[in-house]
């Protein structure tokens, strides 16, 4: 999986072939075809593993760290925790999500994958907003939809890549900025 991840990030979707992946992983090309069938399925698996950090069949929102966010009573702790875990995830997945986004324009499978990834991000951020809503922490007049949109924007893979790659910020510096911006934009406290 690391071989495919690295190749997609460096060579892009069209520049990555099953043969290159097989060679980098030191397996036969038939093995790669057998496990993934299509390049779009391989990239989907790369994104899934990068998002979760492993290939365990446990969704992100059912992981222990998310349960801790649900149990938290301090809204700032929820925001800070979500931003921290988002940074850990984005550090792994943002470069490969950029590959999916770029490939979406010319490949229907990648367009569907990009749409699914966007929907998943909105759903995950919506779960965090639900926690903040339960804590009655959202700014007055801020709808759940608008709060989710703010979170999706500030914690977007694109902004993460701009700040950490283009501007050369550390993930910790990005976390501080994102947590400050989200706290200001979302919380009534």
Rosetta blueprint (number, residue, H / E / L):
1 X L
2 X H
3 X H
4 X H
5 X H
6 X H
7 X H
8 X H
9 X H
10 X H
11 X H
12 X H
13 X H
14 X H
15 X H
16 X L
17 X L
18 X H
19 X H
20 X H
21 X H
22 X H
23 X H
24 X H
25 X H
26 X L
27 X L
28 X L
29 X H
30 X H
31 X H
32 X H
33 X H
34 X H
35 X H
36 X H
37 X L
38 X L
39 X H
40 X H
41 X H
42 X H
43 X H
44 X H
45 X H
46 X H
47 X H
48 X H
49 X H
50 X H
51 X H
52 X H
53 X L
54 X L
55 X L
56 X L
57 X L
58 X L
59 X L
60 X H
61 X H
62 X H
63 X L
64 X H
65 X H
66 X H
67 X H
68 X H
69 X H
70 X H
71 X H
72 X L
73 X L
74 X L
75 X H
76 X H
77 X H
78 X H
79 X H
80 X H
81 X H
82 X H
83 X H
84 X H
85 X H
86 X H
87 X H
88 X H
89 X H
90 X H
91 X H
92 X H
93 X H
94 X H
95 X H
96 X H
97 X H
98 X H
99 X H
100 X H
101 X H
102 X H
103 X H
104 X H
105 X L
106 X L
107 X L
108 X H
109 X H
110 X H
111 X H
112 X H
113 X H
114 X H
115 X H
116 X H
117 X H
118 X H
119 X H
120 X H
121 X H
122 X H
123 X H
124 X H
125 X H
126 X H
127 X H
128 X H
129 X H
130 X H
131 X H
132 X H
133 X H
134 X H
135 X L
136 X L
137 X L
138 X E
139 X L
140 X L
141 X L
142 X L
143 X L
144 X H
145 X H
146 X H
147 X H
148 X H
149 X H
150 X H
151 X H
152 X H
153 X H
154 X H
155 X L
156 X L
157 X H
158 X H
159 X H
160 X H
161 X H
162 X H
163 X H
164 X H
165 X H
166 X H
167 X L
168 X L
169 X L
170 X L
171 X H
172 X H
173 X H
174 X H
175 X H
176 X H
177 X H
178 X H
179 X H
180 X H
181 X H
182 X H
183 X H
184 X H
185 X H
186 X H
187 X E
188 X L
189 X L
